[in-house]
Amino acid sequence: MESSEQAVAAFHSVAEIFADQDVVLGKTFGAAALMLNKKAIGCLHGEKMAFKLGRDSARHAEALSLPGATLFDPSGMGRPFKDWVEIPLAEAADWLDFGRAAVQAQQSG
């Protein structure tokens, strides 16, 4: 899924902030991803960024309450990943905060 220059720039601005926390760029689901300990914690998916927040966490519920946010379904076949939430570019101001939550979820899980 193609991403606009604006979405790519927003993704990279989040990635830069995590560079000193052992988060590296990688690929997952065919998209640019944030990786921690070789596991994806976030990825760019078209005009949305998906974060692995943990299905029963408060941050997961908070992310799903944002306008346009949905469970992440990388295949588009109606099989969403229940731990992951996609947040639209319109809410990119929250991407960094949810990126931090994804790092924390990975470190504690």
Contacts in CASP RR format, 6 or more apart in sequence:
PFRMAT RR
TARGET T0000
AUTHOR 0000-0000-0000
METHOD contacts of the structure
MODEL  1
MESSEQAVAAFHSVAEIFADQDVVLGKTFGAAALMLNKKAIGCLHGEKMA
FKLGRDSARHAEALSLPGATLFDPSGMGRPFKDWVEIPLAEAADWLDFGR
AAVQAQQSG
1 31 0 8 1.000
1 45 0 8 1.000
1 46 0 8 1.000
2 46 0 8 1.000
3 11 0 8 1.000
3 31 0 8 1.000
3 44 0 8 1.000
3 45 0 8 1.000
3 46 0 8 1.000
3 47 0 8 1.000
4 46 0 8 1.000
4 47 0 8 1.000
4 89 0 8 1.000
6 89 0 8 1.000
7 44 0 8 1.000
7 46 0 8 1.000
7 47 0 8 1.000
7 48 0 8 1.000
7 49 0 8 1.000
7 89 0 8 1.000
7 92 0 8 1.000
8 32 0 8 1.000
8 44 0 8 1.000
10 49 0 8 1.000
10 89 0 8 1.000
10 92 0 8 1.000
10 95 0 8 1.000
11 32 0 8 1.000
11 44 0 8 1.000
11 49 0 8 1.000
11 95 0 8 1.000
13 96 0 8 1.000
14 34 0 8 1.000
14 49 0 8 1.000
14 95 0 8 1.000
14 96 0 8 1.000
14 99 0 8 1.000
15 23 0 8 1.000
15 25 0 8 1.000
15 34 0 8 1.000
17 96 0 8 1.000
18 34 0 8 1.000
18 99 0 8 1.000
18 103 0 8 1.000
21 36 0 8 1.000
21 103 0 8 1.000
22 36 0 8 1.000
22 37 0 8 1.000
23 34 0 8 1.000
23 35 0 8 1.000
23 36 0 8 1.000
23 41 0 8 1.000
23 103 0 8 1.000
24 34 0 8 1.000
24 35 0 8 1.000
24 36 0 8 1.000
25 32 0 8 1.000
25 33 0 8 1.000
25 34 0 8 1.000
25 35 0 8 1.000
26 32 0 8 1.000
26 33 0 8 1.000
26 34 0 8 1.000
26 35 0 8 1.000
26 40 0 8 1.000
27 33 0 8 1.000
28 35 0 8 1.000
28 40 0 8 1.000
28 42 0 8 1.000
28 43 0 8 1.000
29 40 0 8 1.000
29 43 0 8 1.000
29 45 0 8 1.000
29 74 0 8 1.000
31 43 0 8 1.000
31 44 0 8 1.000
31 45 0 8 1.000
31 46 0 8 1.000
31 74 0 8 1.000
32 43 0 8 1.000
32 44 0 8 1.000
33 40 0 8 1.000
33 41 0 8 1.000
33 42 0 8 1.000
33 43 0 8 1.000
33 44 0 8 1.000
34 40 0 8 1.000
34 41 0 8 1.000
34 42 0 8 1.000
34 43 0 8 1.000
34 99 0 8 1.000
34 102 0 8 1.000
35 41 0 8 1.000
36 103 0 8 1.000
36 106 0 8 1.000
36 107 0 8 1.000
37 106 0 8 1.000
39 106 0 8 1.000
40 52 0 8 1.000
41 51 0 8 1.000
41 52 0 8 1.000
41 99 0 8 1.000
41 102 0 8 1.000
41 103 0 8 1.000
41 105 0 8 1.000
41 106 0 8 1.000
42 49 0 8 1.000
42 50 0 8 1.000
42 51 0 8 1.000
42 52 0 8 1.000
42 84 0 8 1.000
42 99 0 8 1.000
42 102 0 8 1.000
43 49 0 8 1.000
43 50 0 8 1.000
44 50 0 8 1.000
45 72 0 8 1.000
45 74 0 8 1.000
45 86 0 8 1.000
47 88 0 8 1.000
47 89 0 8 1.000
48 86 0 8 1.000
48 87 0 8 1.000
48 88 0 8 1.000
48 89 0 8 1.000
49 86 0 8 1.000
49 87 0 8 1.000
49 89 0 8 1.000
49 92 0 8 1.000
49 95 0 8 1.000
49 98 0 8 1.000
50 72 0 8 1.000
50 74 0 8 1.000
50 84 0 8 1.000
50 85 0 8 1.000
50 86 0 8 1.000
50 87 0 8 1.000
51 63 0 8 1.000
51 84 0 8 1.000
51 85 0 8 1.000
51 87 0 8 1.000
51 98 0 8 1.000
51 99 0 8 1.000
51 101 0 8 1.000
51 102 0 8 1.000
52 81 0 8 1.000
52 83 0 8 1.000
52 84 0 8 1.000
52 102 0 8 1.000
52 105 0 8 1.000
52 106 0 8 1.000
53 59 0 8 1.000
53 60 0 8 1.000
53 63 0 8 1.000
53 83 0 8 1.000
53 84 0 8 1.000
53 85 0 8 1.000
53 98 0 8 1.000
53 101 0 8 1.000
53 102 0 8 1.000
53 105 0 8 1.000
54 60 0 8 1.000
54 82 0 8 1.000
54 83 0 8 1.000
54 105 0 8 1.000
55 82 0 8 1.000
55 83 0 8 1.000
57 101 0 8 1.000
57 105 0 8 1.000
59 98 0 8 1.000
59 101 0 8 1.000
59 105 0 8 1.000
60 83 0 8 1.000
60 85 0 8 1.000
63 69 0 8 1.000
63 85 0 8 1.000
63 87 0 8 1.000
63 94 0 8 1.000
63 98 0 8 1.000
63 101 0 8 1.000
64 70 0 8 1.000
64 71 0 8 1.000
64 85 0 8 1.000
66 87 0 8 1.000
66 88 0 8 1.000
66 91 0 8 1.000
66 94 0 8 1.000
67 88 0 8 1.000
67 90 0 8 1.000
67 91 0 8 1.000
68 87 0 8 1.000
68 88 0 8 1.000
68 90 0 8 1.000
68 91 0 8 1.000
69 85 0 8 1.000
69 86 0 8 1.000
69 87 0 8 1.000
69 88 0 8 1.000
69 91 0 8 1.000
70 80 0 8 1.000
70 85 0 8 1.000
70 86 0 8 1.000
71 80 0 8 1.000
71 81 0 8 1.000
71 82 0 8 1.000
71 84 0 8 1.000
71 85 0 8 1.000
71 86 0 8 1.000
72 80 0 8 1.000
72 81 0 8 1.000
72 84 0 8 1.000
72 85 0 8 1.000
72 86 0 8 1.000
73 79 0 8 1.000
73 80 0 8 1.000
73 81 0 8 1.000
74 81 0 8 1.000
85 98 0 8 1.000
87 94 0 8 1.000
87 95 0 8 1.000
87 98 0 8 1.000
END
